[in-house]
Amino acid sequence: MKPHEYKFVVLHELDELTAIINSLGTVNEERIPTWEAVGRVLSRDAVVPMDIPPMAKAAYDGYAVRSEDVVKVPVKLRVVGSVSIGSVPNIEVRGMETAYVTTGAYLPRGADAVVPEEYVDVVSSNEVVINRSVSRWENVDPAGSFARKGEVALRKGTVLMPWDIPALLELGIGEVWVRRKVRIYVVATGSELVEAREPGDVINAIVNGKVIESTASMIKDYVNMYIPYAEVIGKTIVPDNPDAIRGAILHGLDQADIVITTGGTGPSGVDYVYEVTQSLKPRAYIRGLRMRPGKPTGLAVLSNNKVIINLSGHPISTLNALTVVVNNVIRRMAGVKVGMPEPRIIARLAKGLLGDDNIARQYRVRVTRVGNEYVIENMPRQGSSLTHTLLTINGLVFTRKGQFIREGEQTEVLLLREPFAEQFNPNTESNL
């Protein structure tokens, strides 16, 4: 089919897209220090290497005792030393003896409980009076009470969050197996595109009929902010020329797992991206999806498990494809089973109707918090070319084909920024 004859003959359902994504393999794994693993995806279970703690630890500041010595209180005990966290005790507590311990310190040999210091009277440097009895292992974390050797701390497929790192280190896990980052190369197509190098380039491009390249840059920024287990390793701009597009895609495939193209996916006579992608003989290729915006989105899987994703040049269409297509492709290739939490809320539609009988839709919405409720109060015009409307909204609502959200009904919203205040009044000082 010649470029000028191109049109969408068949639009594919999202279920077809899901089937192709599920057929993708994962990228290779590597072993790295735990403290460098934030945002990475475990490729193997993280397993506890030893009983934790290896010895009993004090849960309070106080005096380590033999519980049998403090059955009847008050009782006077001899102080034989002290143990602080960060050291291994070299003393032993025998009958009618005690040792001062700090929270987290290992108990000295012979001790099996801790009396908190508020229940102890200090008589001298080597003698105290215990005023409270304690049972065996009271106020103590016994050996192996946190975890046992061989236990699974985190399952493979889990994206490691910042708070996972100290927890894994506490369990003695100093290195983990993770998937290497999924590598992405972005090819922006369009003879009208220019790259801004100075602030003045933006206005110059507009008055001269050019377009500042921003969609490919948005993809890179999106990946950097929301998908830490992937990385954009390169980006280029090429004109509407099939040889240039083919060369850029092949260059990207040599370096990356995924090549994302922007632009060149519409029905005009200079849209060569589909033609070039098809010429690479993919084992599976979807061209066009029943969703809006982003209907021209294409997904090709090559025989070597590398992927080409064709996206519109419009940022709004690409934003939908990023959340519905690109994110899911990367998750699959990275082996994600337990991912990062998304900022989603439930909001009530104040007026209007969302949904379509024939196509999946993504709506840009403005959400306001009213008391304890989130409300979708208004929406901008929904054309995919109206990029500036992204500045007036703070959420996205997705409906599948045939799904409708009616006035007064609740729906899930993917937040792009915090919900707006209850009612913004520019004349109120508190809004400054």
DRENLO-64129 format. One record per residue (C-alpha): x, y, z. Coordinates in steps of 0.25 Angstrom, whole numbers, padded with zeros to 4 digits, always signed. Example, Ala and Ser with C-alpha at 12.3 -4.5 7.8 and 13.67 -1.06 7.14 Angstrom:
2
+0049-0018+0031;+0055-0004+0029;
END
This chain:
432
+0000+0000+0000;+0006+0013-0004;+0006+0024+0007;-0005+0033+0001;-0014+0021+0000;-0013+0018+0015;-0025+0018+0024;-0029+0010+0036;-0036-0002+0030;-0037-0010+0043;-0036-0004+0057;-0031-0014+0067;-0038-0017+0081;-0030-0014+0094;-0031-0029+0097;-0023-0032+0084;-0012-0023+0089;-0012-0030+0103;-0010-0043+0096;+0002-0038+0089;+0008-0031+0101;+0007-0044+0109;+0015-0052+0099;+0027-0043+0101;+0039-0048+0108;+0047-0042+0120;+0060-0035+0119;+0073-0041+0125;+0076-0041+0140;+0088-0036+0148;+0092-0036+0162;+0094-0022+0169;+0097-0017+0183;+0083-0015+0191;+0086-0001+0193;+0087+0002+0178;+0074-0005+0175;+0063+0005+0177;+0053+0005+0166;+0058-0008+0160;+0050-0021+0158;+0054-0033+0166;+0057-0045+0156;+0058-0055+0168;+0052-0056+0181;+0060-0048+0192;+0063-0059+0202;+0068-0057+0217;+0082-0062+0218;+0082-0065+0233;+0073-0065+0245;+0071-0050+0249;+0074-0046+0259;+0085-0056+0260;+0085-0054+0275;+0075-0048+0285;+0074-0033+0285;+0068-0023+0295;+0055-0017+0292;+0057-0006+0302;+0068+0002+0310;+0069-0005+0323;+0076-0017+0330;+0078-0031+0324;+0074-0041+0335;+0072-0056+0337;+0056-0056+0338;+0058-0067+0349;+0065-0057+0358;+0054-0046+0358;+0042-0055+0361;+0041-0048+0375;+0043-0033+0375;+0049-0024+0379;+0062-0031+0378;+0076-0026+0378;+0086-0030+0367;+0101-0028+0364;+0104-0020+0351;+0115-0028+0343;+0116-0018+0331;+0108-0012+0320;+0105-0014+0305;+0102-0004+0295;+0097-0006+0281;+0108-0008+0271;+0116-0017+0279;+0116-0032+0282;+0116-0035+0297;+0128-0041+0304;+0121-0043+0318;+0112-0053+0324;+0101-0051+0334;+0101-0062+0344;+0092-0064+0357;+0087-0051+0363;+0095-0042+0353;+0091-0032+0342;+0096-0024+0331;+0092-0010+0326;+0087-0011+0311;+0082-0001+0301;+0071-0003+0291;+0076-0012+0280;+0088-0017+0287;+0091-0032+0288;+0088-0039+0301;+0100-0044+0309;+0101-0059+0311;+0092-0064+0322;+0081-0053+0321;+0067-0056+0316;+0060-0043+0319;+0061-0028+0320;+0055-0020+0331;+0053-0005+0326;+0061+0005+0333;+0049+0012+0339;+0047+0000+0348;+0061+0000+0353;+0067+0007+0365;+0082+0010+0363;+0089+0007+0377;+0103+0009+0372;+0112+0007+0360;+0112-0008+0362;+0098-0011+0369;+0083-0008+0365;+0070-0012+0371;+0060-0018+0361;+0045-0014+0365;+0038-0022+0354;+0038-0036+0351;+0039-0041+0336;+0036-0054+0329;+0046-0061+0319;+0049-0053+0307;+0040-0041+0312;+0045-0028+0305;+0054-0036+0296;+0055-0039+0282;+0059-0054+0282;+0069-0060+0272;+0061-0062+0259;+0049-0054+0263;+0050-0045+0251;+0052-0055+0240;+0058-0069+0239;+0069-0074+0229;+0062-0077+0216;+0050-0069+0217;+0046-0060+0205;+0046-0046+0209;+0041-0041+0195;+0036-0048+0183;+0042-0047+0169;+0034-0037+0161;+0034-0027+0172;+0038-0013+0169;+0047-0009+0180;+0043+0004+0187;+0052+0013+0196;+0046+0007+0209;+0049-0007+0204;+0064-0004+0205;+0066-0002+0220;+0057-0014+0222;+0065-0023+0213;+0078-0019+0219;+0073-0021+0233;+0070-0036+0229;+0084-0037+0224;+0081-0037+0209;+0093-0029+0204;+0091-0032+0189;+0079-0035+0180;+0076-0041+0166;+0068-0031+0158;+0064-0029+0143;+0074-0019+0136;+0066-0007+0132;+0058-0007+0119;+0065+0001+0109;+0057+0010+0100;+0061+0018+0088;+0052+0029+0083;+0050+0034+0068;+0043+0047+0066;+0038+0048+0052;+0034+0060+0044;+0041+0070+0035;+0034+0081+0043;+0041+0078+0056;+0052+0086+0062;+0059+0085+0075;+0059+0097+0084;+0073+0101+0089;+0069+0115+0094;+0056+0120+0100;+0055+0129+0088;+0054+0117+0078;+0040+0114+0083;+0034+0127+0078;+0043+0127+0065;+0038+0113+0062;+0023+0116+0064;+0024+0129+0055;+0032+0121+0044;+0022+0110+0043;+0031+0100+0050;+0028+0091+0062;+0037+0090+0075;+0039+0075+0077;+0033+0072+0091;+0025+0058+0089;+0038+0050+0089;+0044+0058+0101;+0031+0056+0108;+0033+0041+0107;+0047+0042+0113;+0042+0051+0124;+0030+0041+0127;+0039+0029+0127;+0049+0036+0137;+0038+0040+0146;+0029+0028+0146;+0036+0016+0141;+0050+0015+0149;+0052+0001+0143;+0054+0006+0129;+0062+0017+0123;+0062+0025+0110;+0076+0023+0105;+0075+0032+0092;+0066+0041+0084;+0067+0046+0070;+0059+0055+0061;+0057+0051+0046;+0050+0057+0034;+0038+0050+0027;+0047+0042+0019;+0046+0026+0019;+0061+0024+0018;+0064+0033+0029;+0053+0027+0038;+0057+0013+0035;+0072+0016+0038;+0068+0023+0051;+0059+0011+0055;+0070+0001+0052;+0080+0009+0059;+0071+0009+0071;+0068-0006+0070;+0083-0009+0071;+0084-0002+0085;+0070-0003+0091;+0059-0013+0095;+0048-0003+0090;+0048+0007+0079;+0037+0017+0081;+0034+0026+0068;+0026+0039+0069;+0018+0045+0057;+0016+0039+0044;+0004+0030+0048;-0007+0038+0041;-0014+0036+0028;-0006+0047+0020;+0003+0044+0009;+0016+0047+0016;+0014+0037+0028;+0024+0026+0026;+0025+0020+0039;+0016+0008+0037;+0022+0005+0024;+0036+0005+0030;+0031-0003+0042;+0024-0014+0033;+0037-0015+0025;+0044-0021+0037;+0035-0033+0036;+0030-0033+0051;+0024-0046+0056;+0012-0038+0061;+0008-0024+0057;-0005-0017+0062;-0007-0004+0054;-0018+0005+0060;-0026+0003+0073;-0040+0005+0077;-0037+0016+0086;-0037+0031+0086;-0028+0039+0087;-0017+0030+0081;-0025+0023+0071;-0013+0022+0061;-0004+0015+0072;+0004+0003+0066;+0011-0009+0073;+0021-0018+0066;+0028-0029+0072;+0040-0034+0064;+0046-0049+0064;+0057-0045+0074;+0047-0040+0084;+0050-0026+0081;+0038-0016+0081;+0034-0004+0072;+0023+0005+0077;+0017+0015+0067;+0011+0027+0074;+0004+0040+0069;+0012+0053+0069;+0001+0059+0078;+0005+0059+0092;-0009+0057+0097;-0010+0044+0088;+0003+0040+0093;+0000+0042+0108;-0012+0032+0106;-0003+0022+0099;+0008+0024+0110;-0002+0020+0121;-0010+0009+0113;+0001+0003+0104;+0015+0007+0107;+0015+0005+0122;+0009-0009+0120;+0020-0013+0110;+0031-0008+0119;+0025-0015+0131;+0024-0028+0124;+0038-0027+0119;+0043-0024+0132;+0036-0035+0139;+0027-0026+0148;+0017-0033+0156;+0016-0024+0168;+0018-0010+0163;+0019+0004+0168;+0006+0010+0173;-0002+0019+0164;-0008+0032+0169;-0023+0028+0167;-0035+0033+0174;-0050+0031+0173;-0058+0044+0168;-0072+0047+0165;-0076+0053+0151;-0083+0066+0154;-0090+0067+0140;-0090+0061+0126;-0087+0047+0121;-0074+0040+0118;-0072+0027+0110;-0074+0022+0095;-0081+0010+0089;-0070+0007+0079;-0057+0011+0085;-0049+0013+0098;-0047+0027+0102;-0038+0035+0111;-0043+0048+0116;-0035+0059+0122;-0043+0064+0134;-0042+0075+0146;-0044+0069+0159;-0047+0077+0172;-0048+0073+0186;-0061+0077+0193;-0060+0073+0207;-0057+0058+0208;-0061+0056+0193;-0054+0057+0180;-0063+0063+0169;-0061+0064+0154;-0066+0078+0152;-0062+0081+0137;-0054+0077+0125;-0047+0084+0114;-0049+0082+0100;-0044+0067+0097;-0037+0069+0083;-0024+0062+0083;-0017+0074+0076;-0021+0084+0088;-0008+0081+0096;-0010+0094+0104;-0022+0088+0111;-0012+0079+0119;-0009+0092+0128;-0024+0093+0132;-0026+0078+0137;-0021+0069+0148;-0026+0055+0144;-0030+0045+0134;-0042+0036+0133;-0042+0024+0124;-0054+0017+0119;-0054+0003+0111;-0063+0002+0099;-0077+0001+0103;-0075+0006+0117;-0082+0019+0121;-0081+0028+0134;-0093+0037+0136;-0096+0049+0144;-0095+0047+0159;-0087+0033+0157;-0073+0031+0163;-0061+0027+0154;-0046+0025+0156;-0037+0036+0153;-0022+0035+0150;-0017+0048+0156;-0006+0056+0148;-0005+0066+0160;-0012+0069+0173;-0027+0071+0173;-0030+0086+0173;-0035+0093+0186;-0050+0093+0188;-0053+0106+0181;-0042+0115+0176;-0045+0130+0179;-0034+0139+0173;-0039+0150+0182;-0036+0142+0195;-0023+0145+0202;-0021+0131+0207;-0020+0126+0192;-0007+0134+0190;
END
